[in-house]
Structure formats: C-alpha cells, structure tokens
Amino acid sequence: MDEPEAGKLELDLCTCASILHKDFWLEALDDEHRYGFHLRAFHKAWKHEMADGSNNSGSNNASFFYWLDHGAGRSLELPECSQHELRHTHVEYCSAEQRKSYELRFVPGDGALGGVGVEYAVSGEVVHTDERSKWIFVVDLTGRMYLGRKRKGRFHHSSFVSGEPIVAAGKIIIKHGVIVAIEPHSGHFKPRLENLTALCVLLTSHGVDVESVAFIKPKKWSCGWPFPPQPELELEDFAGASDTDYGADKSDSEEPPAPLLPELEEQEHV
C-alpha cells in the first residue's frame, strides 16, 4: 500500500490513533505474550494474595510475572484457566518483516472487479476471504492495512502491530478483491467513531466506493453511527449462501469485563 497522501488524511491518521485496551496490557508486557484473558484471571488471584498477605513467594512486593512463573502462581489452577491453557496459549506478535505477508494494497480493478481491487502487497494475490474463518484487519499509523484469519488466543488484532497503536481495526469480508462488508469491532482496541471515520477517509483516498460497502454496527457500539439506519445485520450475512462455518467461532464475543485488571499504571510491580 502506498503511503497516505498529505493533508486531511494524514491529519486524521495522526489524531485518531487507538492504543491497546488496558485489559490486554499484560499480554503485551509479557515476554511470551500469553493470552490476555488468561493473564487477567491470574492477575486477579495475585492481587488477592497481595491483599490478604498469603503470598508465598518470599516477598509481599513480588511482581506479578515473578509470582506467576516462579512463585505460587506457577502451580495454581483456576476454574477459568488451567496451567496448561496459560502456558500453551500464546498470541503471535509480528515483527516488521513478518507483518509484510499480511499487508494489503489497492489496485485499479478490471473486468469483474471494476473500481478498485484489493490484493496482498507481497504476493500480488487477489484477496478473497473464505467462510471457514473470521477475517480481521488493522490500519497502522502509516496508513498501511493488514489482513489475516483470527485464531482465538493465537492471532488477534494486536498481532499485526505487536500491540502498538492503530488507526482502525475490525472484521471484514472481501470477495474476489472487492470489499463487501466491514464491522469495526475489536476487543483488543475498542474502535471508536473517529477510527471508523479515518478508515472511511483512507478507503476513499484509495478509490474505494465506501457507499457500496456494508458497514455493520457492532452490538456493543456506544458511539454515534454515521450510516443510515439498517436492519439487524451481522457480518456473516454477507459471507455467501454457501456459508456454513462462518461465525462458528464465537470468540469475538466480549468476555465479562469484570474488574480483573485495575489501572495498570497504578501498579508499580507488574
């Protein structure tokens, strides 16, 4: 993908960045990038031990990660997460070289494509999202767009940019190079209206007719919605008549936002 043009688009990209949601800061801080929901469960147990003085690691000031890997947390089994799940579920965080294989570019369409087509920047392969997976995307701070299959606990929106801030994120359906539908939902980044607006500006700058794209309002969207009222649609409604597996992975649903993780900036020993 070419660098975004100077002017309004550049300004939008610089002013609407979203950082990783605090629920996943532990995941980003962890050298092994274990799944954020699992780490939050153990973080809650660690807080309880610190509060009641039952810490057996030798110091009431032991950091969370020391407690988890060398202290009492190493053998602790929780109802919501076993040691096996914790130790064997790692979220991929791509290096700059690795993320190149996920990068997209926009090219003039012809024939059946018409308008503007989407292809992988490295291979030149026309993008076609199948129905076997949920496909997720992010736009980084330079305006580059990345696409990949979501794998719960393995590959999430944070994977593309290694937990760095993003401009836009969500789920998407692309058929034979044509963007069909977008849902601006990401548990890791919690997109807002300004992120959706910047995405539309970016797509328009590349020649995409955003009026031909179906934008699906996430169920927990709390901001204003800039598109006309629509029936209760879900992204899988646009996956095609032959779709049987799309949506079987319910991992996009929000897990209970219980107070498992306090404001980490107030924690000195995480």
C-alpha positions in Angstrom: 0.0 0.0 0.0 1.3 3.4 -0.8 1.9 6.0 1.9 -1.2 8.1 2.5 -1.4 11.4 0.8 -0.5 14.6 2.8 -3.3 16.8 4.0 -6.6 15.8 5.7 -5.9 12.1 5.6 -2.5 12.5 7.3 -4.1 14.7 9.9 -6.8 12.2 10.6 -4.4 9.3 11.0 -2.3 11.3 13.4 -5.2 12.3 15.6 -7.4 9.2 15.9 -4.9 6.6 17.0 -6.2 4.0 19.5 -3.9 2.3 22.0 -4.3 -1.3 23.1 -7.1 -1.6 25.6 -5.9 -1.9 29.2 -7.4 -5.4 29.5 -4.6 -6.6 27.2 -1.6 -4.6 28.6 -0.5 -7.7 30.5 -0.5 -9.6 27.2 1.8 -7.0 25.6 4.1 -6.7 28.6 4.5 -10.5 28.9 7.7 -11.7 27.1 5.8 -14.8 26.0 2.6 -12.8 25.0 0.3 -15.3 26.8 -3.4 -14.7 26.0 -4.6 -11.6 27.8 -7.8 -13.1 29.2 -5.8 -15.9 30.8 -3.3 -13.4 32.3 -6.1 -11.3 33.7 -7.6 -14.3 35.6 -4.2 -15.0 37.3 -3.6 -11.3 37.9 -6.8 -11.2 39.9 -5.6 -14.2 42.0 -2.2 -12.4 42.5 -4.0 -9.3 43.7 -6.0 -11.3 46.3 -2.8 -12.9 47.6 -1.1 -9.5 47.9 -4.1 -8.1 49.7 -4.5 -10.8 52.3 -0.8 -11.4 52.8 -0.9 -15.0 51.7 1.9 -14.6 49.2 4.4 -17.5 49.5 7.0 -16.2 47.1 9.2 -14.7 49.8 8.2 -11.1 49.4 4.9 -9.2 49.5 6.4 -6.9 46.9 6.9 -9.7 44.3 5.9 -8.6 40.8 3.0 -10.3 39.1 5.1 -12.1 36.5 7.6 -13.3 39.1 4.8 -14.7 41.1 3.2 -16.3 38.0 6.4 -18.0 36.8 8.4 -18.6 39.9 6.1 -18.2 42.9 2.7 -19.6 44.0 1.1 -18.8 40.6 3.3 -21.4 38.9 1.1 -24.3 40.3 -2.2 -22.5 40.8 -5.2 -23.9 38.9 -8.1 -21.6 38.3 -11.7 -22.6 37.3 -11.5 -20.1 34.3 -8.0 -21.1 33.2 -5.8 -24.1 33.8 -2.0 -24.0 33.9 -1.9 -25.9 30.6 -4.1 -23.2 28.9 -2.0 -20.4 30.4 1.4 -22.0 29.4 0.4 -23.2 25.9 -1.7 -20.3 24.5 0.5 -17.6 23.1 -0.6 -14.7 20.9 1.6 -14.1 17.9 3.2 -10.6 17.8 4.6 -10.0 14.3 7.9 -8.5 13.6 8.2 -5.8 10.9 9.3 -8.5 8.5 6.6 -10.9 9.4 3.7 -8.4 9.0 4.6 -7.8 5.4 2.9 -11.0 4.4 -0.4 -9.6 5.8 -0.1 -6.2 4.1 -2.7 -5.2 1.5 -2.6 -2.8 -1.4 -5.3 -1.2 -3.6 -5.1 -1.6 -7.3 -7.3 -0.5 -10.3 -9.8 -3.2 -11.0 -10.8 -4.5 -14.4 -13.3 -7.0 -15.7 -15.4 -8.5 -13.0 -13.6 -6.4 -10.3 -14.3 -2.9 -11.7 -13.5 0.0 -9.5 -10.7 -0.8 -7.1 -9.4 -4.2 -6.1 -7.6 -5.4 -3.0 -4.6 -7.7 -3.2 -1.7 -8.8 -1.0 1.2 -6.4 -1.3 3.9 -9.1 -1.4 2.4 -11.9 -3.4 0.0 -9.9 -5.6 -2.7 -12.4 -4.9 -6.2 -11.1 -5.1 -7.8 -11.2 -1.7 -10.8 -13.5 -1.2 -11.9 -14.2 2.4 -13.3 -17.7 2.7 -16.1 -18.7 5.0 -14.1 -21.0 7.2 -12.7 -18.2 9.4 -13.3 -14.8 10.8 -11.1 -12.3 9.0 -9.7 -9.4 10.9 -7.8 -6.2 9.8 -6.0 -3.3 11.2 -4.7 0.0 9.8 -1.4 1.1 11.3 -0.3 4.7 12.0 1.3 4.9 8.5 -2.0 4.0 6.8 -1.0 0.5 5.9 -3.8 -2.1 6.1 -3.2 -5.7 7.2 -5.5 -8.7 6.9 -5.4 -12.2 8.5 -7.5 -15.0 9.9 -8.5 -14.6 13.6 -7.4 -17.5 15.8 -8.6 -17.2 19.3 -5.7 -16.9 21.7 -3.3 -17.2 18.8 -3.8 -14.4 16.4 -5.7 -11.2 17.2 -5.8 -7.5 16.1 -2.8 -6.9 18.4 -0.8 -9.5 16.4 -0.3 -7.4 13.3 1.3 -4.4 15.0 2.8 -6.1 18.1 0.4 -4.3 20.4 1.3 -0.8 19.0 -1.4 1.9 18.5 -3.6 1.6 15.4 -5.8 3.9 13.3 -8.6 1.4 12.6 -9.5 -2.3 13.3 -12.3 -4.7 12.8 -13.7 -7.7 10.9 -14.1 -7.7 7.1 -15.4 -9.7 4.1 -13.6 -9.3 0.8 -14.8 -11.2 -2.3 -12.6 -11.5 -5.3 -10.8 -8.3 -4.4 -13.9 -6.3 -3.6 -14.6 -5.1 0.0 -18.2 -6.3 0.7 -18.7 -5.7 4.4 -16.9 -4.3 7.5 -17.7 -4.5 11.2 -15.5 -2.1 13.2 -15.2 -4.4 16.2 -12.0 -5.3 18.1 -11.8 -6.4 21.7 -8.1 -5.5 21.8 -8.5 -1.9 20.6 -12.2 -1.0 21.1 -12.6 1.2 18.0 -14.5 4.5 18.3 -16.3 6.8 15.8 -13.1 8.6 14.9 -11.4 5.3 14.0 -14.3 4.4 11.7 -14.2 7.9 10.1 -10.5 7.6 9.5 -11.0 4.2 7.9 -13.6 5.6 5.5 -11.3 8.5 4.6 -8.4 6.1 4.0 -10.5 3.8 1.8 -11.9 6.7 -0.2 -8.4 8.0 -0.8 -7.6 4.7 -2.5 -10.6 4.9 -4.7 -12.9 2.6 -2.8 -16.6 3.5 -3.0 -17.5 3.3 0.7 -21.2 3.7 -0.2 -21.0 0.2 -1.8 -19.6 -1.3 1.4 -22.0 -2.6 4.1 -20.9 -1.3 7.4 -22.2 -3.4 10.3 -22.8 -1.8 13.6 -21.2 -3.9 16.4 -23.6 -5.0 19.1 -21.8 -3.0 21.8 -21.1 0.1 19.8 -21.6 3.0 22.1 -20.7 5.9 19.8 -22.7 7.7 17.2 -23.3 5.7 14.0 -22.6 7.7 10.8 -24.5 5.4 8.4 -28.3 5.3 7.6 -30.5 3.0 9.9 -30.3 -0.6 8.8 -31.9 -3.9 9.8 -30.2 -6.1 12.4 -27.5 -7.5 10.2 -24.4 -9.5 11.1 -21.2 -9.8 9.2 -21.8 -13.4 8.3 -25.0 -12.4 6.4 -22.6 -11.2 3.7 -20.4 -14.3 3.7 -22.4 -16.1 0.9 -25.2 -18.6 0.5 -22.7 -21.5 0.9 -21.5 -20.3 4.3 -21.9 -23.0 6.9 -18.9 -22.5 9.1 -18.5 -18.7 9.3 -19.5 -17.5 12.7 -18.9 -20.8 14.4 -16.1 -19.3 16.4 -17.8 -17.1 18.9 -14.5 -15.8 20.3 -15.4 -12.3 19.3 -18.0 -12.0 22.0 -16.9 -9.8 24.8 -15.8 -11.8 27.8 -17.1 -10.4 31.1 -15.3 -7.1 31.8 -15.2 -7.9 35.5 -12.6 -5.9 37.5 -9.9 -8.5 36.9 -7.4 -5.8 35.9 -7.1 -2.5 37.6 -5.5 0.5 36.0 -2.0 -0.9 35.5 -0.4 2.5 35.6 -1.1 2.4 39.3 0.7 -0.9 39.8 4.4 -0.5 40.5 5.4 -4.1 40.3 3.7 -5.6 37.2 
